Amino acid sequence: MAAFEIFGGNRLSGEIVPQGAKNEALQVICAVLLTPEKVTISNIPDIRDVNKLIDLVGMLGVKVEKVSEGTYTFQADAVNLDTLYSPEYGKKATELRGSIMLVGPLLTRFGYAVVPQPGGDKIGRRRLDTHYIGFQKLGAEVGFDEDSSHVKVITKGLKGVYMLLDEASVTGTANVVMAAVMAKGTTTIYNAACEPYLFQLCTMLNAMGAKISGVGSNLLVIEGVESMGGCNHRILPDMIEVGSFIGLAAITRSELTIKNVAREHLGITPEIFHRLGINFEFRNDDIYIPQQDSYEVQRFFDGSIMTIADAPWPGFTPDLISVALVVATQAKGSVLIHQKMFESRLFFVDKLIEMGAQIILCDPHRAVVIGMNHEQSLRGTRMTSPDIRAGVSLLIAALSAEGRSVIDNIEQIDRGYQDIDGRLRALGADIRRL
């Protein structure tokens, strides 16, 4: 098991380019199964979760070719469904929550899909009902084999229908959309997730021949087509990395420029960090963060304490709640962090408290952070990365802390961040991989 050793307290400087969006990559790579024609995808991040998915589609018989760094071609003209039952496929699929999104494309194109219980971050209950109920409404039968722990989804032909999703699940919406593109008739999906990842997926599907209207909204109308073709698609910059680097610059009192951020797809993310007192400016499609010795948390108009809460898009993404919490530990003022969507995502704060942060964990969803305004630095310590987002948040905390920190289980961080230690060293960070 690998670890990061960090000597914190250094100010960083320079430019950093965000990787391709992990969550988008997982969706659009699954979509290549919709067509026997060649699909080219660029700006694919070189991270564990995405590489596992590329291996999975390769095991299914998809021809995968790496054209250049970050660019691959996929051709699913010889898919072998028998692989779904192989132990090797099952083992790899259970390690990756994104493997569930293979079901929609397989179901609509071949009428059949099998999936083991997927893995992923242990951040609380993450039910899959939205996926399976959506498939059932389209006319599929869903069954669970207790002996093999596999879910089997079959259909003699999907049919368009009106559906109201019980939750605005990003992966659930993506899966149902991919299943509906070749269903007979019209499918209307209300309460659809509308994150930039879905915008990108629907844009790619339309380029492949789908007929999806309402792209970017929570009401999608899909006219089923007979078949899908190939296309070229480029993945957006990862907005989670963009937010992480804004927070990193602030807490380390560094001057950084984040390049090529796709500003129009960042939503409310920059505004949330502005509420924490962080100054920055857009320079064309870059974000420039000047060195700040202090940043003060805003208050609401009535003078009450600021609350930072996650919400479905266009609200603040839950993937950045952990970063916002860490940044608040060195702000001037106090803030209530309210993580609504996952009940285990704030449990990493005990590590921050050990480092000297002033945090009151109210319950699994809420924490009050009393900022120290850099009057007292965090202390280096040894800790373990529990999941991708908490892991990078602890890394940001360690980079601002005085002394030596060691973060174990960094495989979790590697699942979502490409060469993060190398890119941070280029900014002046004292970090190495053990």
C-alpha positions as CSV (number, residue, x, y, z in Angstrom):
1,M,0.0,0.0,0.0
2,A,1.4,3.4,-1.0
3,A,1.5,6.6,1.0
4,F,2.3,10.3,0.5
5,E,4.9,12.0,2.7
6,I,4.3,15.7,2.8
7,F,6.3,18.5,4.5
8,G,3.8,21.3,4.6
9,G,3.8,25.0,5.2
10,N,5.2,26.0,1.8
11,R,3.7,28.6,-0.5
12,L,3.1,27.3,-4.0
13,S,3.2,29.2,-7.3
14,G,2.7,28.6,-11.0
15,E,0.2,27.2,-13.4
16,I,-1.7,24.0,-13.2
17,V,-4.0,22.3,-15.8
18,P,-7.0,20.3,-14.6
19,Q,-7.4,16.8,-15.9
20,G,-10.3,15.5,-17.9
21,A,-13.5,15.1,-15.8
22,K,-13.6,11.7,-14.1
23,N,-17.4,11.5,-13.8
24,E,-17.9,12.4,-17.4
25,A,-15.3,9.9,-18.6
26,L,-17.1,7.0,-16.8
27,Q,-20.3,7.9,-18.6
28,V,-19.1,8.5,-22.1
29,I,-16.8,5.4,-22.1
30,C,-19.9,3.2,-21.3
31,A,-21.7,4.9,-24.2
32,V,-19.3,3.4,-26.8
33,L,-21.2,0.1,-26.3
34,L,-24.2,1.7,-28.1
35,T,-22.7,1.4,-31.6
36,P,-20.5,-1.0,-33.6
37,E,-18.8,2.0,-35.2
38,K,-15.6,3.6,-34.0
39,V,-15.8,6.3,-31.3
40,T,-12.9,8.6,-30.4
41,I,-12.7,10.2,-27.0
42,S,-10.0,12.7,-26.0
43,N,-8.9,14.3,-22.7
44,I,-9.5,11.0,-20.8
45,P,-7.8,11.2,-17.4
46,D,-5.2,8.6,-16.6
47,I,-6.6,7.5,-13.2
48,R,-7.4,4.2,-11.6
49,D,-11.2,4.2,-11.9
50,V,-11.2,5.3,-15.6
51,N,-8.5,2.8,-16.5
52,K,-10.5,0.0,-14.8
53,L,-13.5,0.9,-16.9
54,I,-11.4,0.9,-20.1
55,D,-10.2,-2.6,-19.1
56,L,-13.8,-3.7,-18.5
57,V,-15.1,-2.7,-21.9
58,G,-12.0,-4.3,-23.4
59,M,-12.9,-7.6,-21.6
60,L,-16.3,-7.4,-23.2
61,G,-14.7,-7.4,-26.7
62,V,-14.5,-3.7,-27.4
63,K,-11.5,-2.9,-29.5
64,V,-9.5,-0.2,-27.6
65,E,-6.6,1.7,-29.0
66,K,-4.6,4.4,-27.3
67,V,-4.0,7.0,-30.1
68,S,-2.1,9.5,-28.0
69,E,-1.9,10.7,-24.4
70,G,-5.5,11.0,-23.2
71,T,-7.0,10.0,-26.5
72,Y,-8.5,6.5,-27.2
73,T,-10.6,4.9,-29.9
74,F,-13.3,2.3,-29.1
75,Q,-15.1,0.0,-31.4
76,A,-17.8,-2.3,-30.0
77,D,-18.4,-4.4,-33.1
78,A,-17.7,-7.8,-31.5
79,V,-19.1,-7.7,-28.0
80,N,-19.1,-11.0,-26.1
81,L,-21.9,-11.1,-23.5
82,D,-20.6,-14.4,-22.1
83,T,-17.9,-12.4,-20.5
84,L,-20.4,-10.9,-18.1
85,Y,-20.5,-14.2,-16.2
86,S,-16.7,-14.6,-16.0
87,P,-15.1,-14.4,-12.5
88,E,-12.4,-12.0,-13.8
89,Y,-15.1,-9.6,-15.1
90,G,-17.1,-9.9,-12.0
91,K,-14.2,-9.1,-9.7
92,K,-13.1,-6.0,-11.7
93,A,-16.7,-4.8,-12.0
94,T,-17.3,-5.0,-8.2
95,E,-14.3,-2.7,-7.7
96,L,-15.8,0.1,-9.7
97,R,-19.2,1.8,-9.0
98,G,-19.2,3.2,-12.5
99,S,-19.6,-0.3,-13.9
100,I,-23.4,0.0,-13.3
101,M,-23.6,2.3,-16.3
102,L,-22.7,-0.5,-18.7
103,V,-26.2,-1.9,-18.1
104,G,-28.1,0.8,-20.0
105,P,-26.1,0.5,-23.3
106,L,-26.0,-3.3,-23.2
107,L,-29.8,-3.5,-22.5
108,T,-30.9,-1.3,-25.3
109,R,-28.6,-2.7,-27.9
110,F,-28.5,-6.4,-27.0
111,G,-31.6,-6.8,-24.7
112,Y,-29.6,-8.3,-21.9
113,A,-27.1,-7.2,-19.2
114,V,-25.7,-8.7,-16.0
115,V,-23.9,-6.7,-13.3
116,P,-22.5,-7.7,-9.9
117,Q,-22.9,-5.4,-7.0
118,P,-20.6,-2.4,-7.8
119,G,-18.0,-0.9,-5.5
120,G,-16.8,2.6,-5.1
121,D,-16.4,5.0,-2.2
122,K,-17.8,4.0,1.2
123,I,-19.5,7.3,2.0
124,G,-22.9,6.1,3.0
125,R,-25.9,4.5,1.4
126,R,-25.8,4.8,-2.4
127,R,-28.8,2.9,-3.6
128,L,-29.3,1.9,-7.2
129,D,-33.1,1.9,-7.3
130,T,-33.2,4.8,-9.7
131,H,-31.4,2.8,-12.3
132,Y,-33.4,-0.4,-12.0
133,I,-36.8,1.3,-11.7
134,G,-36.0,3.3,-14.8
135,F,-35.2,0.1,-16.7
136,Q,-38.4,-1.5,-15.5
137,K,-40.5,1.5,-16.7
138,L,-38.9,1.1,-20.1
139,G,-40.1,-2.5,-20.2
140,A,-37.2,-4.5,-18.8
141,E,-37.3,-7.3,-16.2
142,V,-34.9,-7.0,-13.3
143,G,-34.0,-10.0,-11.1
144,F,-31.4,-10.6,-8.4
145,D,-29.5,-13.9,-8.1
146,E,-28.6,-14.3,-4.4
147,D,-26.1,-17.1,-5.0
148,S,-23.9,-15.0,-7.4
149,S,-24.9,-11.6,-6.1
150,H,-25.6,-10.6,-9.7
151,V,-28.5,-8.5,-11.1
152,K,-29.8,-9.7,-14.4
153,V,-31.7,-7.2,-16.6
154,I,-33.5,-8.5,-19.8
155,T,-36.0,-7.1,-22.3
156,K,-37.7,-8.2,-25.5
157,G,-37.8,-4.6,-26.5
158,L,-37.7,-1.3,-24.6
159,K,-40.5,1.2,-25.1
160,G,-40.6,4.9,-24.5
161,V,-42.5,6.1,-21.5
162,Y,-43.0,9.1,-19.2
163,M,-41.1,8.7,-15.9
164,L,-40.4,10.9,-12.9
165,L,-37.1,9.9,-11.3
166,D,-37.4,9.5,-7.5
167,E,-34.0,11.2,-7.1
168,A,-31.9,13.4,-9.5
169,S,-29.2,10.7,-9.6
170,V,-26.4,11.5,-12.0
171,T,-25.4,8.0,-12.8
172,G,-29.1,6.9,-12.7
173,T,-30.1,9.5,-15.2
174,A,-27.1,8.7,-17.5
175,N,-28.0,5.0,-17.4
176,V,-31.7,5.5,-18.2
177,V,-30.8,8.0,-21.0
178,M,-28.5,5.5,-22.6
179,A,-31.1,2.8,-22.4
180,A,-33.8,5.1,-23.9
181,V,-31.9,6.3,-27.0
182,M,-32.9,3.2,-28.9
183,A,-36.2,2.4,-27.2
184,K,-39.3,2.4,-29.4
185,G,-41.2,5.7,-29.2
186,T,-40.7,8.7,-26.9
187,T,-39.2,8.7,-23.4
188,T,-39.7,11.7,-21.2
189,I,-37.5,11.9,-18.1
190,Y,-38.5,14.5,-15.4
191,N,-36.3,15.3,-12.4
192,A,-33.3,14.3,-14.5
193,A,-29.9,15.2,-13.2
194,C,-28.5,18.1,-15.2
195,E,-24.8,18.3,-14.2
196,P,-22.3,19.2,-16.9
197,Y,-21.5,15.4,-17.1
198,L,-25.1,14.8,-18.4
199,F,-24.9,17.7,-20.7
200,Q,-21.7,16.3,-22.2
201,L,-23.1,12.7,-22.4
202,C,-26.3,13.9,-24.2
203,T,-24.3,16.0,-26.5
204,M,-22.2,13.0,-27.4
205,L,-25.2,10.8,-27.9
206,N,-26.8,13.3,-30.2
207,A,-23.6,13.3,-32.2
208,M,-24.0,9.5,-32.4
209,G,-27.5,9.9,-33.9
210,A,-29.7,10.1,-30.8
211,K,-32.6,12.5,-30.7
212,I,-32.5,14.1,-27.2
213,S,-34.0,17.5,-26.5
214,G,-33.9,19.5,-23.3
215,V,-30.2,18.9,-22.9
216,G,-28.8,20.7,-19.9
217,S,-32.2,20.8,-18.1
218,N,-34.0,18.5,-15.7
219,L,-36.6,17.6,-18.4
220,L,-35.3,15.4,-21.1
221,V,-37.3,14.1,-24.1
222,I,-35.8,11.3,-26.1
223,E,-37.1,10.1,-29.5
224,G,-35.9,6.5,-29.9
225,V,-33.8,5.7,-33.0
226,E,-33.0,2.4,-34.8
227,S,-29.3,2.6,-34.4
228,M,-26.3,4.7,-33.3
229,G,-23.1,5.7,-35.1
230,G,-19.6,6.7,-34.3
231,C,-18.4,10.2,-33.2
232,N,-15.5,12.3,-31.8
233,H,-15.9,13.6,-28.3
234,R,-13.7,15.7,-26.0
235,I,-14.2,15.5,-22.2
236,L,-14.5,18.7,-20.1
237,P,-11.9,19.8,-17.6
238,D,-12.7,18.3,-14.1
239,M,-14.6,20.9,-12.1
240,I,-13.8,19.0,-8.9
241,E,-10.1,19.6,-9.6
242,V,-10.7,23.2,-10.4
243,G,-12.5,23.7,-7.0
244,S,-9.8,21.7,-5.2
245,F,-7.0,23.9,-6.7
246,I,-8.9,27.1,-5.7
247,G,-9.1,25.8,-2.1
248,L,-5.4,24.7,-2.2
249,A,-4.3,28.1,-3.3
250,A,-6.2,29.8,-0.5
251,I,-5.2,27.6,2.4
252,T,-1.5,27.6,1.5
253,R,-1.6,31.4,0.8
254,S,-0.3,30.8,-2.7
255,E,-0.5,32.5,-6.1
256,L,-1.8,30.1,-8.7
257,T,-3.3,30.1,-12.2
258,I,-5.7,27.3,-13.1
259,K,-5.6,26.9,-16.9
260,N,-8.5,26.1,-19.3
261,V,-11.3,25.6,-16.7
262,A,-14.3,25.6,-19.1
263,R,-15.9,28.5,-17.1
264,E,-19.4,28.1,-18.6
265,H,-19.6,24.6,-17.0
266,L,-18.4,25.5,-13.4
267,G,-21.9,26.6,-12.2
268,I,-22.0,28.0,-8.7
269,T,-18.6,26.5,-7.7
270,P,-16.5,29.7,-7.9
271,E,-19.2,31.6,-6.0
272,I,-19.1,29.2,-3.1
273,F,-15.4,29.7,-2.7
274,H,-15.9,33.4,-3.0
275,R,-18.3,33.2,0.0
276,L,-15.5,31.7,2.0
277,G,-13.6,34.9,1.3
278,I,-11.3,33.7,-1.5
279,N,-10.3,36.3,-4.1
280,F,-9.8,35.3,-7.7
281,E,-10.4,36.5,-11.2
282,F,-11.2,35.0,-14.6
283,R,-8.7,35.7,-17.3
284,N,-10.3,34.4,-20.5
285,D,-10.8,30.7,-19.6
286,D,-8.2,30.7,-16.8
287,I,-8.7,31.4,-13.0
288,Y,-6.0,33.5,-11.4
289,I,-5.8,33.3,-7.5
290,P,-3.6,35.9,-6.0
291,Q,-1.7,35.3,-2.8
292,Q,-3.9,36.0,0.2
293,D,-2.6,36.2,3.8
294,S,-6.2,36.1,5.1
295,Y,-9.7,35.3,3.7
296,E,-12.9,36.1,5.6
297,V,-16.1,34.1,5.4
298,Q,-19.0,36.1,4.3
299,R,-22.2,36.3,6.4
300,F,-25.8,36.3,5.2
301,F,-27.6,39.6,4.9
302,D,-29.1,39.4,8.3
303,G,-25.7,38.8,9.9
304,S,-26.2,35.1,10.6
305,I,-23.5,32.5,10.1
306,M,-22.8,31.4,6.5
307,T,-23.9,27.9,5.6
308,I,-22.3,25.9,2.8
309,A,-24.5,23.0,1.7
310,D,-24.5,20.6,-1.2
311,A,-27.4,20.2,-3.6
312,P,-28.3,18.7,-7.0
313,W,-27.0,20.7,-9.9
314,P,-27.0,23.7,-10.3
315,G,-26.3,23.6,-6.6
316,F,-22.9,23.0,-5.0
317,T,-21.6,19.6,-5.8
318,P,-21.1,17.2,-2.9
319,D,-17.7,16.2,-4.2
320,L,-16.3,19.6,-3.1
321,I,-17.9,19.8,0.4
322,S,-14.8,18.2,1.9
323,V,-12.5,20.7,0.2
324,A,-14.7,23.6,1.4
325,L,-14.6,22.3,4.9
326,V,-10.8,22.1,4.9
327,V,-10.4,25.6,3.5
328,A,-12.7,27.0,6.2
329,T,-10.4,25.8,8.9
330,Q,-8.0,28.6,8.2
331,A,-10.6,31.3,7.2
332,K,-11.5,34.3,9.4
333,G,-14.9,33.6,10.8
334,S,-17.1,30.5,11.2
335,V,-19.2,28.5,8.8
336,L,-21.7,25.6,9.0
337,I,-20.9,22.8,6.5
338,H,-24.0,20.8,5.7
339,Q,-23.4,17.6,3.7
340,K,-27.0,16.5,2.8
341,M,-26.5,13.7,0.4
342,F,-24.1,11.2,2.1
343,E,-24.1,10.5,5.8
344,S,-20.6,9.2,6.1
345,R,-18.7,11.9,4.1
346,L,-17.8,14.1,7.1
347,F,-16.3,11.4,9.3
348,F,-12.8,12.3,8.1
349,V,-12.9,15.5,10.2
350,D,-11.5,13.6,13.2
351,K,-8.2,13.7,11.3
352,L,-8.4,17.5,10.9
353,I,-9.2,17.9,14.6
354,E,-6.1,15.9,15.4
355,M,-4.2,18.4,13.2
356,G,-5.5,21.2,15.4
357,A,-8.6,22.3,13.4
358,Q,-11.5,23.8,15.4
359,I,-14.4,21.7,14.2
360,I,-17.6,20.6,16.0
361,L,-19.2,17.6,14.3
362,C,-22.9,18.1,15.1
363,D,-24.1,14.9,13.4
364,P,-23.2,12.8,10.3
365,H,-24.4,15.6,8.0
366,R,-23.3,18.9,9.7
367,A,-20.1,20.4,11.0
368,V,-19.4,23.8,12.4
369,V,-15.9,25.1,11.5
370,I,-14.3,27.9,13.5
371,G,-11.7,29.4,11.3
372,M,-8.2,30.1,12.8
373,N,-7.3,32.8,10.2
374,H,-3.8,31.3,10.0
375,E,-3.0,32.5,13.5
376,Q,-2.5,28.8,14.4
377,S,-1.3,26.4,11.8
378,L,-2.5,22.9,11.4
379,R,0.0,20.2,12.6
380,G,1.4,17.5,10.5
381,T,0.3,14.0,11.4
382,R,-0.3,10.4,10.0
383,M,-3.7,9.7,8.5
384,T,-5.5,7.4,6.1
385,S,-7.4,8.4,3.0
386,P,-11.0,7.0,3.4
387,D,-12.3,7.9,-0.1
388,I,-11.3,10.0,-3.1
389,R,-12.6,13.4,-2.1
390,A,-11.8,13.2,1.6
391,G,-8.3,11.9,0.6
392,V,-7.5,15.0,-1.5
393,S,-9.0,17.2,1.2
394,L,-6.6,15.7,3.7
395,L,-3.8,16.2,1.2
396,I,-4.7,19.9,0.9
397,A,-4.7,20.1,4.7
398,A,-1.3,18.5,4.9
399,L,0.2,20.9,2.4
400,S,-0.9,23.8,4.6
401,A,0.2,22.2,7.9
402,E,3.5,22.7,9.7
403,G,5.8,19.7,9.8
404,R,5.6,16.2,8.3
405,S,2.4,14.4,7.4
406,V,1.9,10.9,6.0
407,I,-1.3,9.9,4.2
408,D,-1.8,6.1,3.8
409,N,-4.1,4.4,1.3
410,I,-3.5,6.9,-1.4
411,E,-4.8,4.4,-3.9
412,Q,-8.1,6.1,-3.1
413,I,-6.7,9.4,-4.2
414,D,-5.2,7.8,-7.3
415,R,-8.7,6.7,-8.3
416,G,-9.7,10.3,-9.1
417,Y,-6.6,12.4,-9.4
418,Q,-4.0,12.0,-12.2
419,D,-0.3,12.3,-11.1
420,I,-1.4,14.6,-8.3
421,D,2.0,14.4,-6.5
422,G,3.9,15.2,-9.7
423,R,1.7,18.2,-10.6
424,L,2.0,19.5,-7.0
425,R,5.7,19.2,-7.0
426,A,5.8,21.3,-10.2
427,L,4.1,24.1,-8.1
428,G,6.7,23.8,-5.3
429,A,5.1,21.3,-3.0
430,D,7.3,19.1,-0.8
431,I,5.6,15.8,-1.5
432,R,6.8,12.3,-2.4
433,R,5.3,8.9,-2.9
434,L,6.4,6.2,-0.5
